[in-house]
Amino acid sequence: MEEKLAQLKAILAEVADLDYAASILHWDLQCLMPPGGAEGRSYQLATLAGLSHIKFTSDEVGKLLQELGPYAAQLDPDSDTARLIKVTARRYEKRTKVPPAMVGEFAQLTGAAHDIWVQARKANDFSKFQPYLEKIMDWRRRYADLFKPYDHVYDPLLDDFEPGLKSADVKAIFGALRTRQVALIKAIAARPQVDDSFLHLHFDEKKQWDFGVEVITKFGYDWTRGRQDKAPHPFTTNFGVNDVRITTRVVPNYLGSALFGTMHEAGHALYELGIAPELDRSPLEGGTSLAVHESQSRMWENLVGRSYEFWQHFYPRAQEMFPSQLGNVSLDTFYKGINCVKPSLIRVEADEATYNLHIMLRLELEMAVMEGSLAIKDLPEAWNAHMKDYLGLTPPNDADGVLQDVHWSSGLVGYFATYALGNLISAQLWERILADIPNLPDQIRGGEFGALLGWLREKIHRHGSKFEPQELVQQVTGSKINPDPYMRYLETKYGQIYGL
């Protein structure tokens, strides 16, 4: 069986290489490629996606998996080999249901759609993007239909990002969360607002960039295996365990965008950089799910980066770099300002207390589109109505409304729920971390993050995608995804800041 296992691993490594090559083209598309290259790039991506799909779904892979099944059953079920065979078999079963021509169609469509989205966003004109989004959503419906019967048309899409999770599970979790979160926001709104005006002055772009680099270097981001670039919408991508890149967006008149965006993407990157090297070039390389991945980015951005202890260490350096903006602002005022609760139009700049409402909005719209109860042409109006209902705001244009996220242009339908789920998981993990490392606040106050990163690498990162998300969360915290720790965190933190 060792020979057959070696054959399977060799094929999977070649599939990974093709996928990494496509990822490099996607990275270039978003960071460096001139607009005129969009059409050619869409064909290149389609070719690579088709080759990867054909190789992975070949009869040879199917035969090897069938032969290795009994062998895997005799192994420790949590061993790398047993999990490799299990995860590969699951993905093989899913991908063999998708025709190669359909895979190529999707890659070409989304490759072209990204550039159109960028143009539409700059022009504040959803109608430019509408025909492409209609095609993408039609493709996603046809994709979901390949997995009938399902409980809900959204289930197959959600499963791509959160293996084993159902739409009903997400609705139940969000249902338990919504009431408490809305009550907290209302209680905060009744209190005097904190001052955050000092964050909205002019901040030198290079100094913003440099400060973010200093912070994530202390976090443990390895610059010999990574780099940072600018992109219209920040993202992290990897081409193996030794090449994990991040991007950020610098806003001259707002300090928080680049700073917290850089911390956020570094959290994603630290996850990928911590995966066991032996899992590289295999289906086990990469995070176990988008929600677990998001728990890492939100942890470093918020639970660490917006904590009082963090700024006890870093605030003197921030004042040194931005003396005219922050020199006369006290630490307490700064801490309250970066944690100001204020409904906002832009998801990536939303505060912790309102962020999940942005996700619920997108989830409801996606489900409505997939169900056929909402037409694409009506999305801007529906978006604005939901924003008004949830956050009391109406976007002044499409760029700050329905066009603000890159995800739909990439075909990532089923993805948004993972952001809110990641928030919940981050708080669950944090309670466990504090139990295991009780002096962690003191370490953070001293600018020491090694113990925290070490804990995450041991409990989460090294496993890659060996375990399903609910399985991993329960293994580490003792329970499945639960909104209670997150609400405890929010209620305690904002109770202190706003005197609730």
Order of alpha helices (4+ residues) and beta strands (2+ residues): alpha-alpha-alpha-alpha-alpha-alpha-alpha-alpha-alpha-beta-beta-beta-alpha-alpha-alpha-alpha-alpha-alpha-alpha-alpha-alpha-alpha-alpha-alpha
